[in-house]
Amino acid sequence: IILSIGMAVDANVIIFERLREELWLGKSVLLSVKVGFNRAMTTIVDSNITTLIAGLALFVIGTGTVKGFALTLMIGILVSMFTAITITKKLLLIMYSTNILSAPKYYGAKG
């Protein structure tokens, strides 16, 4: 479970770094959110698929507790990937549209 939480945090860090990079290039917050998410998806999907493959290998060749660990890992990764791809983006867009997080300073950029 802790490893899955770590992967989820990593995905969000990647998303916000890409978003910040877009803001530094002078793009608007809304455009930065959209472009940042698109740029981050490749990295997030690649890392999660790699971890899923490792989890699958552990599940196939492991026994007992190793299979349990592998199953928990794979479920956690799938949930983490779903939340990173859909829920985080939707929450950011909602907060932007309600002016809660509409200023670039909230994303670590000057503005």
Contacts in CASP RR format, 6 or more apart in sequence:
PFRMAT RR
TARGET T0000
AUTHOR 0000-0000-0000
METHOD contacts of the structure
MODEL  1
IILSIGMAVDANVIIFERLREELWLGKSVLLSVKVGFNRAMTTIVDSNIT
TLIAGLALFVIGTGTVKGFALTLMIGILVSMFTAITITKKLLLIMYSTNI
LSAPKYYGAKG
1 72 0 8 1.000
1 76 0 8 1.000
3 73 0 8 1.000
4 72 0 8 1.000
4 73 0 8 1.000
4 75 0 8 1.000
4 76 0 8 1.000
4 77 0 8 1.000
4 79 0 8 1.000
4 80 0 8 1.000
5 80 0 8 1.000
7 47 0 8 1.000
7 48 0 8 1.000
7 51 0 8 1.000
7 76 0 8 1.000
7 77 0 8 1.000
7 80 0 8 1.000
8 79 0 8 1.000
8 80 0 8 1.000
8 83 0 8 1.000
8 84 0 8 1.000
10 47 0 8 1.000
11 40 0 8 1.000
11 44 0 8 1.000
11 47 0 8 1.000
11 48 0 8 1.000
11 80 0 8 1.000
11 81 0 8 1.000
11 84 0 8 1.000
11 88 0 8 1.000
12 84 0 8 1.000
12 88 0 8 1.000
14 40 0 8 1.000
14 43 0 8 1.000
14 44 0 8 1.000
15 36 0 8 1.000
15 37 0 8 1.000
15 40 0 8 1.000
15 44 0 8 1.000
15 84 0 8 1.000
15 88 0 8 1.000
16 107 0 8 1.000
17 40 0 8 1.000
18 35 0 8 1.000
18 36 0 8 1.000
18 37 0 8 1.000
18 39 0 8 1.000
18 40 0 8 1.000
19 32 0 8 1.000
19 33 0 8 1.000
19 36 0 8 1.000
19 37 0 8 1.000
19 40 0 8 1.000
19 107 0 8 1.000
20 32 0 8 1.000
20 107 0 8 1.000
20 108 0 8 1.000
20 109 0 8 1.000
21 36 0 8 1.000
21 39 0 8 1.000
22 31 0 8 1.000
22 32 0 8 1.000
22 35 0 8 1.000
22 36 0 8 1.000
22 39 0 8 1.000
23 29 0 8 1.000
23 32 0 8 1.000
23 104 0 8 1.000
23 107 0 8 1.000
23 108 0 8 1.000
23 109 0 8 1.000
24 109 0 8 1.000
27 35 0 8 1.000
29 96 0 8 1.000
29 101 0 8 1.000
29 102 0 8 1.000
29 103 0 8 1.000
29 104 0 8 1.000
29 107 0 8 1.000
30 93 0 8 1.000
30 96 0 8 1.000
32 104 0 8 1.000
32 107 0 8 1.000
33 89 0 8 1.000
33 92 0 8 1.000
33 93 0 8 1.000
33 96 0 8 1.000
37 89 0 8 1.000
41 85 0 8 1.000
44 81 0 8 1.000
44 84 0 8 1.000
44 85 0 8 1.000
45 81 0 8 1.000
48 77 0 8 1.000
48 80 0 8 1.000
48 81 0 8 1.000
51 73 0 8 1.000
51 77 0 8 1.000
52 74 0 8 1.000
52 77 0 8 1.000
52 78 0 8 1.000
55 70 0 8 1.000
55 73 0 8 1.000
55 74 0 8 1.000
56 70 0 8 1.000
56 74 0 8 1.000
58 66 0 8 1.000
58 67 0 8 1.000
58 69 0 8 1.000
58 70 0 8 1.000
58 73 0 8 1.000
59 66 0 8 1.000
59 67 0 8 1.000
59 68 0 8 1.000
59 70 0 8 1.000
59 71 0 8 1.000
59 74 0 8 1.000
62 70 0 8 1.000
92 101 0 8 1.000
95 101 0 8 1.000
95 102 0 8 1.000
96 102 0 8 1.000
101 107 0 8 1.000
103 111 0 8 1.000
104 110 0 8 1.000
104 111 0 8 1.000
105 111 0 8 1.000
END
